[in-house]
Amino acid sequence: ERLLAVDGVPVGPGITAQGYTDVPGVERNVALDLLRTLLLERRALPLPAVTSRLLGDEDHKAMYIRAHYFSSATTAAVKEAVEHGTQNGVKGYVLDLRNNPGGVFEEALATAAGLMPPCKATTTDPEAGCDLAYTVRARSSTGADVVDNTFNTAHLSPRMFPLRPKSLTQAPIVVLVNRSSASAAEVLAGALKDNERAVLIGERSFGK
């Protein structure tokens, strides 16, 4: 089959997705013009941002947390899962970021903040917040160092998490990644690894 148009908007070189996103409404039918025309039903993704469950027996319990993507509900759902694990006396956590395409960047930072060691402010200012992690330095083709800004919790919305986020747990964490772990998922995985807070297992991630 060859795709010719989406809702009458031609598909071809130089055509962007903008024309497909201007139509209001999420749940609607979308017409695909191939060499023949198909009518597809478009609806909101029912998959929640986070799912979790207890693993193991009474003496070796762990909490498995699967973050499918990062939305405005991700941090709160991870927090709830961690607290549930604490209440059940788990020995550690498995954070599964496989096939996670990313999403809301600030949610990845907020989740990282809750899983980091207890926050230590870098200044005497009580409103200053704490550094999450220093970003990786890389050498560009021109020979100059490229350094991203250090993310500080005080610079992010207090609706995401308090200025000085309380560490949710200090239990061991294993993070699972694969080649489809991308964007915000890589930020979270990298932050936990670089701060020696978690062990990464899996494949090289997407690299976005």
C-alpha positions, 0 to 999 in steps of 0.5 A: 500500500502507498499512503497518499493523504490524511483527511485530504491533506497530501502526504509527500516530501516537504509535507509536515504533520501540522496540517493533521494537528489543526483539526480540533478534537482527539476522538474522531475518525481519520480518513487515510487515502491509499490506493484505496481509502480506509476509515480509522477511528481515532481515540485517546490512548487508554494506557495509563502513564504508570503501572506497578505491581509487587514481585517476589515472596514475603522475604524477597519483595520488590516493587515493579514500576513501569513508566509507559510515558511521561505525562502530568500524572507520571510523578504522582503515580511513581510516588504512589507506587513507591509509597505502596512499596514502602508500606509493604516492606519491599527490598528494592524497586525495578523502574522499567523505562523500556519502550518509553518514548518520553513526554513531559520533560519536567515530569522526568526531572520531578521523578528523578528528584524524588528518587535522589538521595536526600537533598542538600542545598548548595546555598544558604538561601532557603528558597534556593532549592537543590541541584538535581544533577550536572549534565554531561559535558561534550566536545563539539566539532569546533573544539568548544565544550558544550555544557547544559545548565544544571537543573535546580529544583527551585527553577521548576514549578512547585506544583510538580514537587516542593522546592526541596523534594523529600527523597521517597526511598533510599532502597536500591533501584534497578532501571531497565532501558532499551533502544526505544527508551527516548527523550525524557526517559533517557533524562531520568535514567541518566540522572539516576545513573550519573548520581549513582542512585540506580543500576542500568540494565538493558540496551543502548537507548534511543539517543534523543 
